[in-house]
Structures are given as structure tokens and as C-alpha cells.
Amino acid sequence: PRLTKQQQQQQTGGPPDTNSLPMLFDRVLCDVPCSSDGTLRKTPSVLERWNCALGIGLHSLQARIVRRAAQLCAPGGRLVYSTCSCNPVENEAVVAELLRADPTIRVVDASTLVPGLPRRPGLQSWCVFDDADRATWAADRRRRGEPVSVARGGVPGAAAPAAD
């Protein structure tokens, strides 16, 4: 749990030890490692290493990083989560997992902050590549003589949020 200076002073009876207090920030930018599939137009070489498993493989790392970023964000502060991916498993699923884990965090409309920036609403539902899809995809690649390298297992937290 986060302790404020006031809470710590009450617990110890003396002035707080400022070295043990968490450093919190009003603004935190969380630009996580990603599959980079959103940069295909400017970096065509991304396509050479891209496969469906990239986003799935990065999801848990991205979720850990954004959870840590949220811990560093002061109450009332602003956390911006950023990728250069178009994959909802790397974007909406990570944000949905954070919102499930920390009910004090909420998504806010930031359209007035940068009025000229093109934007679209986030997805409310998405499909996650499961073992059956993976098997079909791998069989198709083998039939065409292409290499198959796919991460196995589920993606904890990658499910879409339940409809309210």
C-alpha cells in the first residue's frame, strides 16, 4: 500500500523518513515495447519479423509495465499508455487489465488536449488468437512451406471487459 507522509507520521510517531516514501509523479508516460505493426507504412521491414504471436507474447510485459507506471502516478495524476501497434491485445486489452486491477483508475477523454490529433474510440471487444486458430494458422503456413513460430498458451488478462 502507498503511504502518504501524513499516514507514516501517525504510524511512527515521528517525522517521516523521506527516503522510504514512494516518489509519485503528476504525469507518467508509459511507452511500452510493442510489435510495431502500426509502423508498417514507414518501416516495411517490420513485416518480415511480424507474426500473430508477437502481440500475445508482449501482452504480459506491457501489462506489468503499465501497472508499475500506475503505481508511480500520484492521485489525480495523468497516465498515458502508448504503443505503435494496432493490435487490441497490446492496447485495449492492456488498458482493460489495468482498469480491472485498479478501480481507482479511469479512462478520460483527452480529445480537447490535442484537438488536431486524429483519433478513434477504442475497441469494446476483440478476438484473441487461441489454440484452434493457432493450429489452423500453423497448418496453412506449413502447407505453403513457411516457418512456424508461435507462442503457446493463453493470454491472461487479454479478454475484453464484460459489458456493463
SELO-724876 format. One record per atom (N, C-alpha, C): residue number from 1; x, y, z; atom name. Coordinates in steps of 0.02 Angstrom, whole numbers, plus 50000, padded with zeros to 5 digits. Atoms other than C-alpha are relative to their C-alpha. Example, Ala and Ser with C-alpha at 12.3 -4.5 7.8 and 13.67 -1.06 7.14 Angstrom:
BEGIN
+--------+-------+-------+-------+-------+
| drendo |    c1 |    c2 |    c3 | gukol |
+--------+-------+-------+-------+-------+
|      1 | 50045 | 49941 | 50000 |     N |
|      1 | 50615 | 49775 | 50390 |    CA |
|      1 | 50045 | 50060 | 50000 |     C |
|      2 | 49958 | 49941 | 49997 |     N |
|      2 | 50684 | 49947 | 50357 |    CA |
|      2 | 49961 | 50055 | 50037 |     C |
+--------+-------+-------+-------+-------+
% end
This chain:
BEGIN
+--------+-------+-------+-------+-------+
| drendo |    c1 |    c2 |    c3 | gukol |
+--------+-------+-------+-------+-------+
|      1 | 50041 | 49940 | 50000 |     N |
|      1 | 50000 | 50000 | 50000 |    CA |
|      1 | 50043 | 50063 | 50000 |     C |
|      2 | 49965 | 49935 | 50000 |     N |
|      2 | 50052 | 50178 | 49967 |    CA |
|      2 | 49988 | 50035 | 50066 |     C |
|      3 | 50007 | 49961 | 49939 |     N |
|      3 | 50085 | 50281 | 50120 |    CA |
|      3 | 50013 | 50073 | 49985 |     C |
|      4 | 49986 | 49928 | 50007 |     N |
|      4 | 50069 | 50468 | 50122 |    CA |
|      4 | 50043 | 50020 | 50059 |     C |
|      5 | 49958 | 49976 | 49945 |     N |
|      5 | 50184 | 50570 | 50232 |    CA |
|      5 | 49960 | 50005 | 50064 |     C |
|      6 | 50042 | 49993 | 49941 |     N |
|      6 | 50040 | 50605 | 50350 |    CA |
|      6 | 49987 | 49932 | 50032 |     C |
|      7 | 50013 | 50066 | 49972 |     N |
|      7 | 49998 | 50421 | 50371 |    CA |
|      7 | 50062 | 49972 | 50033 |     C |
|      8 | 49939 | 50027 | 49971 |     N |
|      8 | 50179 | 50374 | 50402 |    CA |
|      8 | 50016 | 50035 | 50066 |     C |
|      9 | 49986 | 49964 | 49939 |     N |
|      9 | 50199 | 50509 | 50533 |    CA |
|      9 | 49956 | 49974 | 50057 |     C |
|     10 | 50045 | 50026 | 49949 |     N |
|     10 | 50048 | 50442 | 50628 |    CA |
|     10 | 50022 | 49930 | 50022 |     C |
|     11 | 49981 | 50068 | 49983 |     N |
|     11 | 50115 | 50264 | 50623 |    CA |
|     11 | 50064 | 49998 | 50041 |     C |
|     12 | 49936 | 50002 | 49966 |     N |
|     12 | 50291 | 50302 | 50683 |    CA |
|     12 | 50004 | 50047 | 50059 |     C |
|     13 | 49999 | 49951 | 49946 |     N |
|     13 | 50252 | 50447 | 50798 |    CA |
|     13 | 50050 | 50056 | 49990 |     C |
|     14 | 49950 | 49949 | 50013 |     N |
|     14 | 50393 | 50549 | 50724 |    CA |
|     14 | 49996 | 50025 | 49929 |     C |
|     15 | 50000 | 49975 | 50069 |     N |
|     15 | 50435 | 50641 | 50564 |    CA |
|     15 | 50013 | 49943 | 49952 |     C |
|     16 | 49991 | 50055 | 50048 |     N |
|     16 | 50429 | 50533 | 50409 |    CA |
|     16 | 50072 | 49996 | 49975 |     C |
|     17 | 49935 | 50012 | 50032 |     N |
|     17 | 50586 | 50457 | 50335 |    CA |
|     17 | 49988 | 50009 | 49925 |     C |
|     18 | 50016 | 49985 | 50070 |     N |
|     18 | 50580 | 50537 | 50163 |    CA |
|     18 | 50034 | 49952 | 49951 |     C |
|     19 | 49967 | 50049 | 50044 |     N |
|     19 | 50698 | 50404 | 50092 |    CA |
|     19 | 49956 | 49939 | 49988 |     C |
|     20 | 50041 | 50060 | 50009 |     N |
|     20 | 50566 | 50269 | 50116 |    CA |
|     20 | 49932 | 50015 | 49968 |     C |
|     21 | 50064 | 49983 | 50032 |     N |
|     21 | 50420 | 50365 | 50040 |    CA |
|     21 | 50004 | 49989 | 49925 |     C |
|     22 | 49998 | 50009 | 50073 |     N |
|     22 | 50371 | 50322 | 49862 |    CA |
|     22 | 50002 | 50068 | 49964 |     C |
|     23 | 49999 | 49940 | 50041 |     N |
|     23 | 50411 | 50452 | 49730 |    CA |
|     23 | 49942 | 49995 | 49950 |     C |
|     24 | 50057 | 50001 | 50044 |     N |
|     24 | 50249 | 50491 | 49639 |    CA |
|     24 | 50003 | 50060 | 49953 |     C |
|     25 | 49995 | 49950 | 50052 |     N |
|     25 | 50229 | 50592 | 49481 |    CA |
|     25 | 49930 | 50021 | 49977 |     C |
|     26 | 50063 | 49973 | 50025 |     N |
|     26 | 50089 | 50704 | 49416 |    CA |
|     26 | 49983 | 49973 | 49931 |     C |
|     27 | 50009 | 50025 | 50067 |     N |
|     27 | 50115 | 50639 | 49240 |    CA |
|     27 | 50050 | 49944 | 49987 |     C |
|     28 | 49958 | 50058 | 50016 |     N |
|     28 | 50181 | 50470 | 49183 |    CA |
|     28 | 49985 | 49979 | 49928 |     C |
|     29 | 50006 | 50025 | 50069 |     N |
|     29 | 50212 | 50421 | 49001 |    CA |
|     29 | 50025 | 49929 | 50000 |     C |
|     30 | 49984 | 50072 | 50001 |     N |
|     30 | 50211 | 50233 | 48978 |    CA |
|     30 | 50002 | 49978 | 49927 |     C |
|     31 | 49991 | 50019 | 50070 |     N |
|     31 | 50280 | 50197 | 48803 |    CA |
|     31 | 50033 | 49932 | 50001 |     C |
|     32 | 49977 | 50068 | 49989 |     N |
|     32 | 50296 | 50008 | 48806 |    CA |
|     32 | 50028 | 49968 | 49937 |     C |
|     33 | 49978 | 50039 | 50059 |     N |
|     33 | 50389 | 49886 | 48692 |    CA |
|     33 | 49939 | 49969 | 49967 |     C |
|     34 | 50058 | 50026 | 50035 |     N |
|     34 | 50270 | 49826 | 48558 |    CA |
|     34 | 50021 | 49965 | 49935 |     C |
|     35 | 49986 | 50035 | 50063 |     N |
|     35 | 50256 | 49727 | 48396 |    CA |
|     35 | 50014 | 50048 | 49943 |     C |
|     36 | 49987 | 49947 | 50050 |     N |
|     36 | 50267 | 49891 | 48297 |    CA |
|     36 | 49959 | 49992 | 49937 |     C |
|     37 | 50039 | 50010 | 50062 |     N |
|     37 | 50133 | 49835 | 48174 |    CA |
|     37 | 49967 | 50063 | 49975 |     C |
|     38 | 50029 | 49936 | 50021 |     N |
|     38 | 50068 | 50013 | 48169 |    CA |
|     38 | 50049 | 50042 | 49960 |     C |
|     39 | 49950 | 49961 | 50036 |     N |
|     39 | 50229 | 50070 | 48084 |    CA |
|     39 | 50017 | 49969 | 49932 |     C |
|     40 | 49985 | 50035 | 50063 |     N |
|     40 | 50219 | 49958 | 47929 |    CA |
|     40 | 50011 | 50046 | 49941 |     C |
|     41 | 49993 | 49955 | 50058 |     N |
|     41 | 50198 | 50103 | 47809 |    CA |
|     41 | 50068 | 50034 | 49999 |     C |
|     42 | 49935 | 49966 | 50000 |     N |
|     42 | 50355 | 50194 | 47865 |    CA |
|     42 | 50059 | 49953 | 50010 |     C |
|     43 | 49947 | 50049 | 49988 |     N |
|     43 | 50454 | 50038 | 47914 |    CA |
|     43 | 49977 | 49932 | 49973 |     C |
|     44 | 50024 | 50062 | 50029 |     N |
|     44 | 50408 | 49897 | 47793 |    CA |
|     44 | 50036 | 49937 | 50026 |     C |
|     45 | 49963 | 50058 | 49976 |     N |
|     45 | 50543 | 49784 | 47867 |    CA |
|     45 | 49968 | 49968 | 50061 |     C |
|     46 | 50035 | 50028 | 49942 |     N |
|     46 | 50432 | 49760 | 48020 |    CA |
|     46 | 49960 | 49938 | 49979 |     C |
|     47 | 50041 | 50056 | 50025 |     N |
|     47 | 50326 | 49643 | 47913 |    CA |
|     47 | 50040 | 49935 | 49996 |     C |
|     48 | 49958 | 50060 | 50005 |     N |
|     48 | 50473 | 49523 | 47892 |    CA |
|     48 | 50003 | 49961 | 50065 |     C |
|     49 | 49996 | 50035 | 49936 |     N |
|     49 | 50477 | 49483 | 48078 |    CA |
|     49 | 49932 | 49994 | 50035 |     C |
|     50 | 50065 | 49999 | 49967 |     N |
|     50 | 50292 | 49507 | 48116 |    CA |
|     50 | 49965 | 49932 | 49995 |     C |
|     51 | 50046 | 50057 | 50001 |     N |
|     51 | 50179 | 49362 | 48164 |    CA |
|     51 | 49948 | 50011 | 50055 |     C |
|     52 | 50056 | 49990 | 49954 |     N |
|     52 | 50019 | 49344 | 48263 |    CA |
|     52 | 50021 | 49992 | 50073 |     C |
|     53 | 49979 | 50013 | 49932 |     N |
|     53 | 50113 | 49286 | 48417 |    CA |
|     53 | 50037 | 50059 | 50033 |     C |
|     54 | 49961 | 49944 | 49972 |     N |
|     54 | 50212 | 49449 | 48438 |    CA |
|     54 | 49961 | 50038 | 50053 |     C |
|     55 | 50041 | 49962 | 49953 |     N |
|     55 | 50072 | 49546 | 48521 |    CA |
|     55 | 49981 | 49960 | 50061 |     C |
|     56 | 50018 | 50044 | 49945 |     N |
|     56 | 50019 | 49398 | 48626 |    CA |
|     56 | 50060 | 49992 | 50047 |     C |
|     57 | 49940 | 50009 | 49960 |     N |
|     57 | 50198 | 49373 | 48684 |    CA |
|     57 | 50019 | 50062 | 50040 |     C |
|     58 | 49983 | 49937 | 49966 |     N |
|     58 | 50216 | 49556 | 48734 |    CA |
|     58 | 49948 | 50022 | 50051 |     C |
|     59 | 50056 | 49977 | 49958 |     N |
|     59 | 50048 | 49573 | 48823 |    CA |
|     59 | 50017 | 50002 | 50075 |     C |
|     60 | 49987 | 50002 | 49928 |     N |
|     60 | 50105 | 49519 | 48997 |    CA |
|     60 | 50054 | 50050 | 50020 |     C |
|     61 | 49949 | 49949 | 49986 |     N |
|     61 | 50261 | 49629 | 48990 |    CA |
|     61 | 49969 | 50070 | 50000 |     C |
|     62 | 50033 | 49935 | 50004 |     N |
|     62 | 50157 | 49778 | 48935 |    CA |
|     62 | 49955 | 50012 | 50060 |     C |
|     63 | 50045 | 49993 | 49942 |     N |
|     63 | 50031 | 49746 | 49074 |    CA |
|     63 | 50041 | 50012 | 50064 |     C |
|     64 | 49958 | 49988 | 49940 |     N |
|     64 | 50170 | 49736 | 49206 |    CA |
|     64 | 50028 | 50072 | 50000 |     C |
|     65 | 49972 | 49932 | 50004 |     N |
|     65 | 50247 | 49899 | 49143 |    CA |
|     65 | 49947 | 50052 | 50016 |     C |
|     66 | 50052 | 49949 | 49988 |     N |
|     66 | 50081 | 49995 | 49143 |    CA |
|     66 | 49976 | 49997 | 50073 |     C |
|     67 | 50018 | 50004 | 49929 |     N |
|     67 | 50038 | 49928 | 49317 |    CA |
|     67 | 50051 | 50038 | 50043 |     C |
|     68 | 49948 | 49964 | 49963 |     N |
|     68 | 50205 | 49994 | 49380 |    CA |
|     68 | 49994 | 50075 | 49988 |     C |
|     69 | 50010 | 49929 | 50015 |     N |
|     69 | 50176 | 50159 | 49292 |    CA |
|     69 | 49942 | 50029 | 50041 |     C |
|     70 | 50057 | 49977 | 49960 |     N |
|     70 | 50007 | 50172 | 49380 |    CA |
|     70 | 50019 | 50008 | 50073 |     C |
|     71 | 49976 | 49993 | 49931 |     N |
|     71 | 50094 | 50144 | 49547 |    CA |
|     71 | 50040 | 50064 | 50010 |     C |
|     72 | 49959 | 49940 | 49997 |     N |
|     72 | 50208 | 50291 | 49508 |    CA |
|     72 | 49960 | 50064 | 49989 |     C |
|     73 | 50043 | 49943 | 50015 |     N |
|     73 | 50063 | 50405 | 49460 |    CA |
|     73 | 49965 | 50024 | 50064 |     C |
|     74 | 50032 | 49972 | 49940 |     N |
|     74 | 50004 | 50520 | 49600 |    CA |
|     74 | 49924 | 50002 | 49992 |     C |
|     75 | 50072 | 49993 | 50004 |     N |
|     75 | 49819 | 50525 | 49642 |    CA |
|     75 | 49982 | 50065 | 49964 |     C |
|     76 | 50018 | 49942 | 50040 |     N |
|     76 | 49737 | 50643 | 49517 |    CA |
|     76 | 50048 | 50013 | 49943 |     C |
|     77 | 49951 | 49992 | 50053 |     N |
|     77 | 49887 | 50624 | 49401 |    CA |
|     77 | 49976 | 49971 | 49935 |     C |
|     78 | 50018 | 50023 | 50067 |     N |
|     78 | 49887 | 50579 | 49218 |    CA |
|     78 | 50049 | 49947 | 49978 |     C |
|     79 | 49960 | 50055 | 50027 |     N |
|     79 | 49950 | 50414 | 49147 |    CA |
|     79 | 49981 | 49992 | 49926 |     C |
|     80 | 50012 | 50010 | 50072 |     N |
|     80 | 49969 | 50399 | 48958 |    CA |
|     80 | 50033 | 49935 | 49981 |     C |
|     81 | 49975 | 50065 | 50023 |     N |
|     81 | 49988 | 50223 | 48887 |    CA |
|     81 | 50008 | 50005 | 49925 |     C |
|     82 | 49986 | 49990 | 50070 |     N |
|     82 | 50069 | 50218 | 48716 |    CA |
|     82 | 50035 | 49939 | 49970 |     C |
|     83 | 49965 | 50050 | 50041 |     N |
|     83 | 50116 | 50088 | 48585 |    CA |
|     83 | 49998 | 50026 | 49928 |     C |
|     84 | 50006 | 49986 | 50071 |     N |
|     84 | 50145 | 50094 | 48398 |    CA |
|     84 | 49971 | 49938 | 49966 |     C |
|     85 | 50033 | 50060 | 50025 |     N |
|     85 | 50037 | 49941 | 48374 |    CA |
|     85 | 49926 | 50014 | 49988 |     C |
|     86 | 50072 | 49997 | 50014 |     N |
|     86 | 49862 | 49921 | 48302 |    CA |
|     86 | 49964 | 49942 | 50033 |     C |
|     87 | 50027 | 50062 | 49972 |     N |
|     87 | 49835 | 49758 | 48397 |    CA |
|     87 | 49964 | 50014 | 50066 |     C |
|     88 | 50036 | 49988 | 49937 |     N |
|     88 | 49698 | 49767 | 48531 |    CA |
|     88 | 50027 | 49961 | 50059 |     C |
|     89 | 49969 | 50037 | 49944 |     N |
|     89 | 49791 | 49635 | 48634 |    CA |
|     89 | 50056 | 50042 | 50032 |     C |
|     90 | 49947 | 49957 | 49975 |     N |
|     90 | 49931 | 49763 | 48652 |    CA |
|     90 | 49973 | 50068 | 50024 |     C |
|     91 | 50028 | 49935 | 49983 |     N |
|     91 | 49816 | 49913 | 48675 |    CA |
|     91 | 49941 | 49994 | 50047 |     C |
|     92 | 50061 | 50003 | 49960 |     N |
|     92 | 49637 | 49894 | 48735 |    CA |
|     92 | 50003 | 49946 | 50054 |     C |
|     93 | 49997 | 50054 | 49951 |     N |
|     93 | 49672 | 49727 | 48822 |    CA |
|     93 | 50045 | 50019 | 50059 |     C |
|     94 | 49955 | 49979 | 49945 |     N |
|     94 | 49816 | 49802 | 48923 |    CA |
|     94 | 49965 | 50052 | 50044 |     C |
|     95 | 50037 | 49949 | 49962 |     N |
|     95 | 49711 | 49953 | 48973 |    CA |
|     95 | 49943 | 49967 | 50039 |     C |
|     96 | 50055 | 50034 | 49965 |     N |
|     96 | 49563 | 49839 | 49016 |    CA |
|     96 | 50026 | 49961 | 50061 |     C |
|     97 | 49971 | 50037 | 49943 |     N |
|     97 | 49676 | 49732 | 49126 |    CA |
|     97 | 50019 | 50048 | 50056 |     C |
|     98 | 49983 | 49950 | 49949 |     N |
|     98 | 49740 | 49888 | 49216 |    CA |
|     98 | 49937 | 50025 | 50036 |     C |
|     99 | 50062 | 49975 | 49970 |     N |
|     99 | 49562 | 49951 | 49244 |    CA |
|     99 | 49969 | 49947 | 50046 |     C |
|    100 | 50025 | 50053 | 49956 |     N |
|    100 | 49511 | 49781 | 49316 |    CA |
|    100 | 50041 | 49994 | 50063 |     C |
|    101 | 49954 | 50008 | 49943 |     N |
|    101 | 49664 | 49778 | 49430 |    CA |
|    101 | 49997 | 50059 | 50048 |     C |
|    102 | 50000 | 49940 | 49957 |     N |
|    102 | 49646 | 49956 | 49496 |    CA |
|    102 | 49938 | 50042 | 49987 |     C |
|    103 | 50062 | 49963 | 50011 |     N |
|    103 | 49471 | 50027 | 49514 |    CA |
|    103 | 50006 | 50075 | 50011 |     C |
|    104 | 49991 | 49928 | 49991 |     N |
|    104 | 49542 | 50198 | 49559 |    CA |
|    104 | 50019 | 50035 | 49934 |     C |
|    105 | 49980 | 49972 | 50064 |     N |
|    105 | 49599 | 50222 | 49379 |    CA |
|    105 | 49940 | 50002 | 49954 |     C |
|    106 | 50054 | 49995 | 50048 |     N |
|    106 | 49480 | 50283 | 49247 |    CA |
|    106 | 50027 | 50030 | 49935 |     C |
|    107 | 49982 | 49973 | 50066 |     N |
|    107 | 49492 | 50324 | 49062 |    CA |
|    107 | 49965 | 50067 | 49993 |     C |
|    108 | 50029 | 49933 | 50010 |     N |
|    108 | 49465 | 50508 | 49023 |    CA |
|    108 | 50006 | 50020 | 49927 |     C |
|    109 | 49999 | 49974 | 50068 |     N |
|    109 | 49425 | 50594 | 48859 |    CA |
|    109 | 50054 | 50054 | 49995 |     C |
|    110 | 49945 | 49952 | 50008 |     N |
|    110 | 49583 | 50685 | 48805 |    CA |
|    110 | 49997 | 50036 | 49934 |     C |
|    111 | 50004 | 49971 | 50067 |     N |
|    111 | 49519 | 50747 | 48637 |    CA |
|    111 | 50010 | 50076 | 50000 |     C |
|    112 | 49990 | 49927 | 49998 |     N |
|    112 | 49523 | 50929 | 48694 |    CA |
|    112 | 50072 | 50020 | 50013 |     C |
|    113 | 49930 | 49984 | 49986 |     N |
|    113 | 49706 | 50918 | 48743 |    CA |
|    113 | 50041 | 50010 | 49937 |     C |
|    114 | 49967 | 49993 | 50065 |     N |
|    114 | 49766 | 50895 | 48563 |    CA |
|    114 | 49946 | 49996 | 49947 |     C |
|    115 | 50059 | 50001 | 50044 |     N |
|    115 | 49619 | 50948 | 48454 |    CA |
|    115 | 50012 | 49975 | 49929 |     C |
|    116 | 49989 | 50020 | 50070 |     N |
|    116 | 49700 | 50914 | 48284 |    CA |
|    116 | 50022 | 49928 | 49992 |     C |
|    117 | 49975 | 50068 | 50005 |     N |
|    117 | 49758 | 50738 | 48325 |    CA |
|    117 | 49944 | 49952 | 49979 |     C |
|    118 | 50052 | 50048 | 50021 |     N |
|    118 | 49660 | 50607 | 48227 |    CA |
|    118 | 49993 | 49944 | 50053 |     C |
|    119 | 50012 | 50051 | 49950 |     N |
|    119 | 49581 | 50479 | 48343 |    CA |
|    119 | 49938 | 49961 | 49984 |     C |
|    120 | 50060 | 50041 | 50005 |     N |
|    120 | 49454 | 50340 | 48351 |    CA |
|    120 | 49988 | 49971 | 50069 |     C |
|    121 | 50013 | 50031 | 49935 |     N |
|    121 | 49366 | 50264 | 48501 |    CA |
|    121 | 50033 | 49930 | 50002 |     C |
|    122 | 49971 | 50066 | 49992 |     N |
|    122 | 49447 | 50107 | 48570 |    CA |
|    122 | 49948 | 49946 | 49989 |     C |
|    123 | 50044 | 50057 | 50010 |     N |
|    123 | 49376 | 49936 | 48535 |    CA |
|    123 | 49969 | 49979 | 50067 |     C |
|    124 | 50034 | 50024 | 49940 |     N |
|    124 | 49249 | 49867 | 48659 |    CA |
|    124 | 50004 | 49923 | 50004 |     C |
|    125 | 49992 | 50073 | 50001 |     N |
|    125 | 49277 | 49685 | 48606 |    CA |
|    125 | 50051 | 49983 | 49945 |     C |
|    126 | 49950 | 50022 | 50047 |     N |
|    126 | 49410 | 49588 | 48512 |    CA |
|    126 | 50009 | 49924 | 50007 |     C |
|    127 | 49987 | 50072 | 49998 |     N |
|    127 | 49463 | 49410 | 48472 |    CA |
|    127 | 50073 | 49989 | 50018 |     C |
|    128 | 49932 | 50019 | 49983 |     N |
|    128 | 49617 | 49328 | 48545 |    CA |
|    128 | 50015 | 49935 | 49964 |     C |
|    129 | 49976 | 50059 | 50037 |     N |
|    129 | 49713 | 49201 | 48441 |    CA |
|    129 | 50006 | 49942 | 50049 |     C |
|    130 | 49998 | 50056 | 49954 |     N |
|    130 | 49677 | 49036 | 48531 |    CA |
|    130 | 50034 | 49940 | 49968 |     C |
|    131 | 49965 | 50058 | 50025 |     N |
|    131 | 49749 | 48861 | 48510 |    CA |
|    131 | 49971 | 49973 | 49935 |     C |
|    132 | 50031 | 50024 | 50062 |     N |
|    132 | 49623 | 48812 | 48375 |    CA |
|    132 | 50020 | 50044 | 49941 |     C |
|    133 | 49979 | 49953 | 50053 |     N |
|    133 | 49662 | 48969 | 48274 |    CA |
|    133 | 50074 | 49990 | 49985 |     C |
|    134 | 49928 | 50009 | 50008 |     N |
|    134 | 49847 | 48941 | 48303 |    CA |
|    134 | 50015 | 49937 | 49958 |     C |
|    135 | 49989 | 50062 | 50037 |     N |
|    135 | 49836 | 48762 | 48238 |    CA |
|    135 | 49983 | 50009 | 49926 |     C |
|    136 | 50021 | 49988 | 50070 |     N |
|    136 | 49743 | 48817 | 48080 |    CA |
|    136 | 50052 | 50043 | 49965 |     C |
|    137 | 49950 | 49955 | 50028 |     N |
|    137 | 49867 | 48958 | 48050 |    CA |
|    137 | 50065 | 49963 | 49987 |     C |
|    138 | 49937 | 50037 | 50007 |     N |
|    138 | 50017 | 48843 | 48078 |    CA |
|    138 | 49995 | 49950 | 49942 |     C |
|    139 | 50009 | 50048 | 50055 |     N |
|    139 | 49946 | 48711 | 47959 |    CA |
|    139 | 50003 | 50035 | 49932 |     C |
|    140 | 49998 | 49961 | 50063 |     N |
|    140 | 49919 | 48844 | 47824 |    CA |
|    140 | 50072 | 50019 | 49983 |     C |
|    141 | 49930 | 49979 | 50013 |     N |
|    141 | 50099 | 48906 | 47844 |    CA |
|    141 | 50042 | 49939 | 49979 |     C |
|    142 | 49962 | 50060 | 50018 |     N |
|    142 | 50169 | 48728 | 47838 |    CA |
|    142 | 49984 | 49979 | 49928 |     C |
|    143 | 50021 | 50019 | 50068 |     N |
|    143 | 50068 | 48692 | 47680 |    CA |
|    143 | 50035 | 50044 | 49948 |     C |
|    144 | 49966 | 49954 | 50046 |     N |
|    144 | 50148 | 48846 | 47599 |    CA |
|    144 | 50076 | 49997 | 50006 |     C |
|    145 | 49928 | 50007 | 49990 |     N |
|    145 | 50321 | 48794 | 47661 |    CA |
|    145 | 50031 | 50058 | 50039 |     C |
|    146 | 49976 | 49943 | 49961 |     N |
|    146 | 50335 | 48945 | 47778 |    CA |
|    146 | 50016 | 49978 | 50071 |     C |
|    147 | 49983 | 50019 | 49931 |     N |
|    147 | 50415 | 48938 | 47951 |    CA |
|    147 | 49942 | 50013 | 50048 |     C |
|    148 | 50052 | 49993 | 49949 |     N |
|    148 | 50302 | 48918 | 48102 |    CA |
|    148 | 50034 | 50011 | 50067 |     C |
|    149 | 49973 | 49985 | 49933 |     N |
|    149 | 50349 | 49001 | 48267 |    CA |
|    149 | 49945 | 50037 | 50038 |     C |
|    150 | 50058 | 49972 | 49966 |     N |
|    150 | 50201 | 49029 | 48381 |    CA |
|    150 | 50005 | 49985 | 50074 |     C |
|    151 | 50002 | 50010 | 49927 |     N |
|    151 | 50193 | 49055 | 48569 |    CA |
|    151 | 49939 | 49959 | 50018 |     C |
|    152 | 50056 | 50041 | 49978 |     N |
|    152 | 50082 | 48929 | 48657 |    CA |
|    152 | 49971 | 50026 | 50065 |     C |
|    153 | 50032 | 49982 | 49937 |     N |
|    153 | 49960 | 48955 | 48799 |    CA |
|    153 | 49955 | 50060 | 49992 |     C |
|    154 | 50048 | 49945 | 50000 |     N |
|    154 | 49827 | 49081 | 48842 |    CA |
|    154 | 50034 | 50067 | 50014 |     C |
|    155 | 49977 | 49933 | 49986 |     N |
|    155 | 49845 | 49266 | 48867 |    CA |
|    155 | 49961 | 50026 | 50060 |     C |
|    156 | 50037 | 49976 | 49942 |     N |
|    156 | 49794 | 49307 | 49046 |    CA |
|    156 | 49987 | 50075 | 49994 |     C |
|    157 | 50018 | 49929 | 50001 |     N |
|    157 | 49703 | 49474 | 49051 |    CA |
|    157 | 49985 | 50027 | 49931 |     C |
|    158 | 50010 | 49974 | 50067 |     N |
|    158 | 49684 | 49488 | 48862 |    CA |
|    158 | 49928 | 49999 | 49978 |     C |
|    159 | 50071 | 50002 | 50018 |     N |
|    159 | 49497 | 49460 | 48864 |    CA |
|    159 | 49970 | 50069 | 50003 |     C |
|    160 | 50035 | 49936 | 50001 |     N |
|    160 | 49383 | 49604 | 48825 |    CA |
|    160 | 49962 | 50008 | 50066 |     C |
|    161 | 50037 | 49990 | 49937 |     N |
|    161 | 49297 | 49684 | 48976 |    CA |
|    161 | 49928 | 49978 | 49991 |     C |
|    162 | 50069 | 50021 | 50002 |     N |
|    162 | 49125 | 49620 | 49020 |    CA |
|    162 | 49956 | 50062 | 49985 |     C |
|    163 | 50046 | 49945 | 50016 |     N |
|    163 | 48983 | 49727 | 48951 |    CA |
|    163 | 49965 | 50022 | 50064 |     C |
|    164 | 50033 | 49973 | 49940 |     N |
|    164 | 48910 | 49841 | 49084 |    CA |
|    164 | 49925 | 49999 | 49993 |     C |
+--------+-------+-------+-------+-------+
% end
